[in-house]
């Protein structure tokens, strides 16, 4: 499952959520500190691990 990073616009807390892609599209997450839904998604690099071919 992908990790999504957010910053709360109300209290300024940065946090990470692990959500399925379908959950991310439908669900509006809330801040774990203040409960606000006024969030800004942060974009970051991702890591992919693939099988090594011989």
Residue pairs with C-beta under 8 A, 6 or more apart in sequence:
1 18
1 19
1 20
2 18
2 19
2 21
2 24
2 46
3 16
3 17
3 18
4 16
4 17
4 18
4 19
4 24
4 29
4 41
5 14
5 15
5 16
5 41
5 42
5 43
5 44
6 14
6 15
6 16
6 17
6 29
6 31
6 39
6 40
6 41
6 42
7 13
7 14
7 39
7 40
7 42
8 14
8 15
8 31
8 33
8 34
8 36
8 38
8 39
9 36
9 38
9 39
9 40
10 31
10 34
10 36
10 38
11 31
11 33
11 34
11 36
13 31
13 32
13 33
13 34
14 42
15 31
15 32
15 33
17 29
19 27
19 29
28 37
29 37
29 39
30 36
30 37
30 39
31 37
31 39
